[in-house]
Amino acid sequence: MRKPGLCLLLLLISLRVLAIDAVVSHTLFYRSDPAQNGRLAPTIETYWQINPRTVHYVTNAEKMIVAHIKTDILITNDSGTVKEDHFILNTVPCATVEELMLHSIIDLRRYFVGPGHFTIQFSLKDLADTANKFAYSDTFTVTPPLNVAYFSGVQLLDTIMESKAQTRFYKNDRQQLPLCTNFLDDSKKVLHYYAELYGTDAVSKIDYPLIQKVTIGKKANEAHYSDFIKTDTVAPDQALTITGSFAINTLPSGNYYLNVVLENNQHRIIANASLFFQRLNIHPTEEKAAAESMTKTDTAMEKVNVLDLNKTFLAKYSLAEMKAILKMLLPVADPLETQTINGFLKKPDDLYMRYFVYNYFLNLNKKDPGREWKEYSEKVIEVNKLYKGHGLRGYETDRGFVYLRYGPPTDVITVENETGTLPYEIWQYNTLRDMTHKDVAEAVFLFYKTNDMIGDFKLLHSNVTGELQNKGWRNFLYMNSQGGNSSNSRAEQYIGNK
């Protein structure tokens, strides 16, 4: 009687790949926190989906097929662990393989966090094959809202169902299953979205009625592309949720932003939020006028059915080399490009990776993107020679990263044998332009090397916005237990309280 179950199990094993295939995303919302007398508190909503063909299944005592996936979620900041969660995710028991393949493996968790900069680490382990794993890591920042109206993050939805069942996906009297990726391929014909608006009690009554706009644009918080715009008015007593859909069968392949904007009755912007996404549309039914109006200045996969990559500078590179090129771009990528690159590194797709890299350099040099790549690759070669670490290429080290991002420092102060300190190095820039395009005078980077570090220095502190800012750097650099300082220390002289 057990043979049919065993046959099913063997069949499923033959379908699996070398590792769990999953996509993970997260969105920031604000929820009433009982621990703070019901005040709105920032809440990170993280959600993920697993390809059911990439995990092992077993037959349980009821002769149903099920998988057990150990799930670990860790949220940290500079002070240590903020939240951690460990549980076993059990798939829906199914009687047959055919039934099993009809079920999505999707889950969601919500965690209260405070203001600050956080790292979320997410891992999956197949308990039927502990070598079958998945790992994901990302960062996010929560800024304390001022006494003004503000939006949550913008979330893409996969499925919306009218149901009051009390599941993890229950919200606003319905089931909202989020889309766990910001990549909408040719099979997606409709884009569903959701966001929340808070703090409208701080808006003056003379600003009403408010105007709410949701658009798809080529840039964040800028003009809409073609006719992808929805406009509504908001009265003081209306529900503060933003939800809807766009038919995207006419939206060509490319990089886009889903923009949510709140204006007063004089069209002054009160609040806005944006979400980057990529669209692949092999056969868009676009109108000629829309196609002609499309801008050509982004790093999108424009007209992917026209460009012959075999005739570009990328033709000679293997998939492994393309992954390395993507890593080389991380120092100069903006946050959204970084998110896209990390997505490719976790889930490589040779074709789309090549389009991304090609269009990145095309955006820098319309006439000769290959030359732009050559010049950048020469900088990488230089960095590899200067900062090669133990088991790391130069561009993968902290010093190499900073060098590629900001160029060579004005001064380098290397301190190897200062009494009471670990070896360290200070980079000083008379001026540099940070990742928000602001000029920073007297910028400094402090790198250090602990006794157990082999090879390169690690970044410990910087006064540049967007980089690691560790005001407690003395506790790491000085070897006495109090983390005290010495006026004779070069670090005190050059950094002090910067």
N, C-alpha and C positions, 0 to 999 in steps of 0.2 A: 504493500500500500504506500510505502514511502518513496518508491522509485519515481513516480511522476514529479514529486516535489524536488527530488534530486536532479532530475533532468532539467527542470526549470532553472534551478540554481546554476547549473553548468552553462546553460545557454546565456544567462545574464553575465556570467563571468567572461564569456567570450566576446561580449559587446563592450566591455569597459576599456577605457584608455589607461595611460600610465599614471594619471593623477586625477584627483577630484577636479572637475571642471565647474567653477562657480563664478558668479559675479556679485559684487557687494557694493552698496552705496549707503549714503546717510544724508539726512536733512535735519536742519535745526528748526525746532518749533518751540513754543512757550506754553506750558501747562500749569494749571493750578497745583501748587505744592502744599500738601497738608502740613508739612513740617515748617512752613513759613506762613501759617495762618491763611492759606489759600492764595497767596500772592503768585503771580505768574513767574515761573522760573524757567530758564533755558533748559530744553530737553533735546537730546540728540536721539533721533529716530534712525536706527540702523537696520537694514534689511538686505536679504541675500536670496539668491536662487541657485540651485544646484542641478546640473544636468543629470537626470536619473540614470543615464547609461554609464555613468562614471563612478558608481559606488557598487560595492558588493551587497548582495541580498542573502538572507537566510530564510528558511521555512520554519515558522514557529509551531507550537504545539497544536494550534488550530488549523494547521496546514495553509497558513496564509504567508505570503512573501513580504518581507519587511527588511529595512536597513536601519542600522543604528549609527548615528554620526555624533561623535563627541565634539561639542562646540565650546570654544573658549573665547571670551571677549574681555579685553583689558583696555581701560581708558586711563591714561597717565598725563601728568603735567610735570613741571620742573620740581614740584614738591613730592612727587611719587605717585602712587596709585590713587586714582579718584573713584573709579568703579571697576569691579570685575564680576564676571558672570561665567559660570561653568555648568553645562547641562548636556543631556543626551537628546538629540533631535531624532525622533522616530518617524519614519515615513508612514504614509497611510497604508495599512495592510491591504494587499490585493491577492486575488485568487489566481490570476493568470499573468503571464508576461505582457500580453496585449493590454490588459487593464492597467498594469503598472506603468506602461509608457504613456498613458493618458494623463497621469497625475504629475503636476509640477511639485518639486520640492522647494518650498519657499517659506521663509519665516521672518519675523520682525521682533525687535526688542526696543524699548524706550528707557532712557536713563537721564535722570536729572544731573546737570552739571552747573558749574558756576562760570563767571567770566574768566577768560584766560585763553591760553594757547594749549591745545591738547593733541595727543597722539592716540589713535585708536588702533589696536592690534586685534586681529580676528583670525582664528585658525579653526580648521575642520580636520577631523581624523576619522577615517572609516574603521569602526571597531571590528569589522570582519576581516580587515586587512590594514593593520596599523601603519604600514608603509605608504598607504594611499592617503595623501594629505593635501591640504590647501592652506595657504597663508596669505594674509592681506594686511597692509598697514597704510594709514593715511593720517593727515593732520587737519585740524580745523581750529578756528579761532572764534571765540564768543566775546563780543564787545558789549559792555553794559549799555542798554538803551537809554537815551536821554528822555526827557519829558516831552516826547513828540510821538507821532504815529510812526509805526515801523512794521515791516513785513517779516514773516518767517522766511525760511528758505523756500525755494520753488521746487516742487516735487512732480516728477513724471509718474503717471499712473498707467498700469497695464490693463487692469480690469476693474469695472465698477458694477456692483450688484446691489439691488435693493433688498436688503435683509437686515434684520435686527439681531441676528445671532451674535452672541457675545464672544467674538473671536479677537485675536490680536489685530485684525485688520478692520475692526469695527470703528467707524468714525462718521459722525453726522448722519446717523440712522441708516447707514449703508456699509457695505463691505468695499474698502478701497485697497486693492492690491497694487503696491507701487511697482514701477518699472525699475529693475535693479541695475540698469545700464543707461548711459546717455547716448547710446548708439542706436539709431533707428534705421534698420536695413530696409531692403526693397519690399519685404513682407508687411511692413507697418504702413498702413494707409491713413491712420488717424492718430493724432497726438493728443493724449488726455493730460491735463495738468491740475495741480491743486496747490494753494497757498493760503496763508492766514494773515489777517491784518489786526494789529494791536494798537492800543494807545490812542484811539480816536477821540477819547474824552479830553485829550489835550488840544484838539483842533478847535479853533475859534468857530463859533456859530456863524460868523459872517463869511466863512470860507465855504459853507454849504450852499448848494449841493456839491459834493465832491465828485470828481470824475475819475473813474477807474478804467485803465487801459491795459489790455494784454496783447502783446505783439510778438511776432517772430521777426528778428532783425539780423543784420550781418554784424552788428556791433552791440556791445552791452549798453542798455539804456539809451539807445539812439533810434533813429527813424526806422519804421517798419519796412520789411521787404514785401514788394507787390501788395496784395490786399490782405495780408495776414495781420489783421487787427480787429479787436473786439473792444467796444466802448460801452460803458454803463455809467449811470449816476448812482451815487451812494447817499442815502439819507441817514440822519443820525441814529435811527432806530433799526437799521438793517443789520442782518447777520454779517459778520465780518469774515466770511470765507470766500475765496476766489477759486472757482472751479469751472471747467469747460473743456472744449475740444476744438482742434483744428483738423480739417481734412488736409492731409499733406501729400496726396497723390500727385499734386502739381509742383511740389517743392523739390527743386533740383538737388543733386548731391552737393554737399558742402558743409561748412562750419557755420553754425547759427547760435543765436541767443534767444531764449524765451524770456521776454521782459515783462515785468509787472510794474505799473506806475500808478501812483495816486496823485491827482492834481486838485487844486482848489478851483473855485468857479472862475478864476482869472487865469487858469492854466499854469499856475506856479506849482512846481513839483514839491510835494510834501514828503513822499516816501517812494522808494523804488527797490527792486530786487531783480536779479538776473540769474539764469541758468544756462550754461553752455551745453550744446548737444551737437552731434554729428548726424548727418543724413546721407544715406546711400540710396539713390533712386536711379536704377539702371535705365528705366524707360519712362521718364516723367512725361505726363500729358500736359506740359506747360504751354501757356500761350506765348506767342512770339514776342509780344510786348514785354512780358515778364522776363523772358530770357534775355532780351536786349538790355533790360535795365539792371541786370544782375552785376554787382561789382566784382572786380577781379583782384582785389587787394588783400585777400585773406589767405590763410594756410589751409584752405579747404580742399576737398577732393573734387574739384570742379571738373565736370564733364569727363568722368572717369572712363567712359566708353570711347573717348577720342584719343587721349594721350597714350602714346606707345612708350612704356617705361623701358623697353629694351633699347631705345635710342637715347636714353638719358645717362647721366653720369653714375646712376645707381645700378646699371645693368650688371656690372662686374661683381657686385657684392652678394654674398650668401645670406641666408636668413640669420645665421649667428652673427655675421658682421653687421646686418641691419639693426639687430638688437643692441650691439655695441655702439653704433652711431646714435641710436636713440638715447642711450645713457650719456653719451658725450654732449647731447643737447640740453640735458637737465640743468646745468648751471645757467644757461641763457634763456630758458623757457619761462614764460609767465605762468601764474598758477593754473590757468585752464589748460595750457599746453602741457604742463607737468602732469596734470590729472590724466590727459589723453595718453601721454608717454607711459606712465605707470600702468595704465590699462593695457597697452600693447605689450609691455614687459611681462605682465601677469598672464595675458592671453594673446600670444603672438598671432598676427594675421599678416602674412608676407605681403599681399597686395596692398592692403590699406596702410601698412607701415611705410611702404615705399612712396605711396601718394602723399602721406603726411610729411615725410622728410623732403621729398621733391618740392612740395609747395611751401615748406618752411623757407627754403633757400630761394625759391622763386619770388617770394614776398620781399626778400632782401635785395634781390638783383633780377629784375625782369628780363634783362637781355642775356645774362649768363649765370644762371643759378649754380652751374657746375664750378665756376670760378669762385663763387662765394663759399661753396663747400670746401674747395681746395684751400682757401685762405684760412678758414676756420680749422680745418684738419691740421694745418701746419702749427697753429697755436696749441692744438691738442698734443701733437708730437713733442713740442717744446715742453709742455707741462709734464708729459710722461717721463721725460729725461730729468726734469728738475725734482719731481715729487713722488717718484715711484715708492709705494709703501709695501709692507710685507703682505704679499698675496694680492695686492691692489695695483691697478694701473694708476698713473698720475692723476687722470681726470676723475678717478673714483675717491681720491683722498680729499680731506677737508681743505688743505692748502691749494690743491689743484682746482677744486671747485671754485674757491674764492678768486683765484687767479683768472680763470676763464670768465667768471662773471664780471669782475671789476677791472681786470688788467693787472699789470705789475704794480706793486705798492711803491710809494714814494721812498719809504725807508723800511728796512727790515732789521730788527734788533733780536739777535739770537742769544739766549742766556742758558748756558749748559750747566754751570757749576756755582750758582748763587746759593749762599748758605741759607738753609731752611726752606728752600723751594724745590719743586720739581723742575726739570728742564722745560723751558718755554720759549716762545717766539712771538714777537709783537710785529704786526704789520700796520704801518701808518700810511694813510692816504691824505695828502693835503686837501683834496676834494675828490668826490666820486658821485656818480648818479645812481641812486638806489633803484629798486625794482618798481617803485611807484613814480619814477622819473623825476624825483626831487634831488637837488644837489645837496650833498652832505659835506660840511667842512670838518677837517680834523677827524676823519673816520679811523677807527682802530679795530683790529682783530687780534684776539689773544688765543694762541694755540698752546697746548701743553702736552706733555708725555708722561704718563704714569709709569711706575716701576714695572707693571706687567704688560705695558704696551711694547710690541715689537714693531719697529719701523717708524711709521709716520706720526706726526703730531695731530691731535684732535682739536677742533675748535671749542673753546671754553666760553668765550664772551665776545660780544661786539656791541658797538653803540649805533649800528646801522639798523634802521627799521626793516623788518622782514627777516633779519638774521637772528641767531641765537643771542638773546640778551639775558645774561646770567649775573644778576647783581651780587650773588653770593659766590663769585669766582674765587675769592680769597680762601674760602673753605676747602676748595679743591687744590689750589696751587700751593698753599703753604702747608708744610708737613707737620706743624705742631697741632695739637688737638683743638686749640681754640680758633684756628684759622686766622690768627692775628696777622698784622702787617708790619712791615719795616719801612721806615722812611728811606732807607738805602736801597730798597728793592727797585729795580728798573721798572717793574710792573706798576708800582705806585707812582713813579715819576711820569710815566707815559699814559697811564690809564686813570689812576685815582678813582674818582667817582663817575667817570663817563659811562 
